[in-house]
Amino acid sequence: MAALDVASTYHSEAMLNHGIRSYLWAAELARVERLEVDDELLFVSAVLHDIGIESSFDNRTLSFEYAGGEVAWVFGAGAGWTRDRRRRAAEIIVRHMEDDVSAVDDPEGYLLCEATGLDISGRGVERWSEEYRALVVAGFPRPPLPEEFVGCFEVQAAAKPDSSPGVALAGGLAARLAANPLDGAAPGR
């Protein structure tokens, strides 16, 4: 719960909900695909995966996922984690921005990558049941995530054009975020 306290201190409600939803998507996908994971490591990585985008932790040279990985490493040190476990948390956060992460070699990294892909752009939406999607979005609403997330990425891209946010925006991320089918998943939407 300490990771949730950190995330809720530095993230807006929209970004906090994104981190929580990312964990819930990842945990459900692990269940469906019968993947054995370190649940605590997955939770901490999920709720802290975008912490490097926040002004308090933004690194003027590193892309946000690397900065966030460093924050997770320090968080793990404070929690008494081994150096290997801290390294894994950082690695999972960095890998969430990769195109393809192996479920066999890195189940937590794979799950966070797939979960954030769903939550941001709607990638692979059919892998989660409609009922589960509605339940998660009702409990942890998305708005105003699309606008806020694009704004955060624009700030990152302006300062670091070759960073993952710069590449993602150039690749049409804003349009994919705006068209995410999750925005119609909650009852009454």
C-alpha positions, 0 to 999 in steps of 0.5 A: 500500500505504500506504493499506492500512497506514493502514486496518490501523492504525486499523480492526479486522480486520472493518472492514479486511476490509470495506474490502478486500472493497469494493475487490474488489467494485468492481474486479470490477464495473468489469471486468464493466461495462467501466468505465475507472477509476483503480484506485489512486484506487478502492483508496485510497478503498475501504480508507479509506472508513470511516476517519471512523467510527473514534474517532481520526478521528470528527468531532463535527459531520460525518457519518463519510463527510465525516470520512473524505473529509477523512482521504483528502484529507490522506492524498493530500497526504502521498502527493504527490497533486495537489489535484484527485486529493485532492478526488476521493478525498474525493468518492468516499468521501462519495458511497459513502453516496448513493443513486444515483451515476452510472457515467458521471459518477463511475465510482469513486464509483459502483463504491464505492457499489455495492460497499459496498451489496453488502458491507453489505446484500447489495444487488445480490448477483446482479451478482457471480457466486456463485463470485466472492462465495465466493472473496472472502468466504473470503479476507476473512471477514465476521464479526463485521462485522454486529454491529460495523458496527451498533455503530459506526453506533449511536455515530454516530447517538447523537452525530449523529442527523441523520447518514447513520448515524442515517438508515440505522439508522432505515431498517432497516439493522441488519435488512438487514445481519443478512440479507446473503446474503454471510454464507452465501457462504463454503464451509462456512457 
